[in-house]
Amino acid sequence: MRAAIELLADHGYAVSARCIDCGHVIATDSSLARMRGPHCHAKAKAVTA
């Protein structure tokens, strides 16, 4: 997967997905790894704490 992302980045493309909670577009590495945007991640973290 990492190699595919790097290949796309080398050609000027970016990888994005939708947050599993709210559906907003996410594009950062950490958000893609969680499949949650920063706002939804913070909300989920607060609920489980």
JOUR-V947706 format. One record per pair of residues at least 12 apart in sequence whose C-alpha atoms are under 10 Angstrom apart, sorted by the first residue. I is the first residue (numbers start at 1). J is the second residue. Records with the same first field share a line. If there is no record, write none. Layout:
I = J, J
This chain:
14 = 27, 28
15 = 27, 28, 29, 32
16 = 28, 29, 31, 32, 35
17 = 31, 32, 35, 36, 37
18 = 31, 32, 35, 36, 37
19 = 31, 32, 34, 35, 36, 37, 38, 39, 40, 41
20 = 34, 35, 36, 37, 40
21 = 35, 36, 37, 39, 40, 41, 44
22 = 36, 37, 39, 40
23 = 35, 36, 37
24 = 36, 37, 40
25 = 37
26 = 38
